Amino acid sequence: MEQACSVDCHGSFSAGLGCAIPGSRVAEVMMLAKGTIWKQTVSQEFLTVEGCYILETYNQTADDSMSIARARVSTGITTAWHSLNGTIERYIIAEGSGRVEVGDLPPSDVASGDVVIIPAGVRQRIANIGKGDLIFYCICTPRFQPAVYRSLE
């Protein structure tokens, strides 16, 4: 008979799957197989060298297929030119207004609900042109890892 246990990842998962060490690869695989809900912990947001704040919403070694991060750019800030080697990135604009530059395309204004697709290895940056924070979600495939980030400044 399986022993029930609680696996705590951001305080969101409990299941009778047999015990695994919280945060272990076994626990991550069990969560992927069973399903879970990930909760944001805004206090874990950090400032990046490119000039925006990032909150890793979902980035797990057991799921190399993708990652999700919430990005926040303060009013008047333009992020530094950068690219992601071998990783496609998509921005889903949640709040505010910005101006995005991708590769050799002309700058384009974006707002809530817009989606920006950035091919792997293509330069990118985004500016907050609004009066409040610009908030968007970054969906990376495969998942974001620091080794793929390349500063272009």
Secondary structure, 3 states (H helix, E strand, C coil): CCCCECCCCCCCCCECCCCCCCCCHHHHHHHHHHCCCCCCCHHHCEECCCCCEEEEEECCCCCCCCEEEEEEECCCCECCCEEECCCEEEEEEEECEEEEEECCCCCEEEECCCEEEECCCCCEEEEECCCCCEEEEEEEECCCCHHHEEECC
